[in-house]
Amino acid sequence: MNMLKKIENWGDHHHPKWLDYFRILLGLVLIWKGIDFYVNMQAFSNLMRGAFLGTAISISLLAHFIIVLHIIGGLAITLGTYTRTFCLINLPILIGAVFFINISGGIFKPYSEFWFSVSVLVGLICFAIEGNGILSVEHEKILPKQTA
């Protein structure tokens, strides 16, 4: 636990302002992918057609879970509230997207989503360490301790 506090403290004190713009962009990308995922639910419908009932229900629950986490997590990351928490929650989804979904589609094909998913994954890892930053809802100035 002490190591996590050290990482959090380091991230709070070494956070340049320009990095906040990338955090906001990352949150907007997650919101966009959540909405895009919802709009393109036809792919999951095709997966569920040939599956047994339990598998179809699991696929449906997983799809809705991913949509909710992307939209809510993207909103929280964009606003700068609970950034580390939602980055850590979205990490397994992006790891699955990178290593199980997008890598099978051919990483060197034109317009491959593999590299896009990898960059979002790297952004999530970065902001899980860095945290909110200056341009956030939860920002409080780090002031030296006042002695009485």
Summary of the structure (lengths in Angstrom):
residues: 148
radius of gyration: 18.2
end to end distance: 30.8
largest distance: 71.1
contacts: 400
relative contact order: 0.16
helix: 74%
strand: 0%
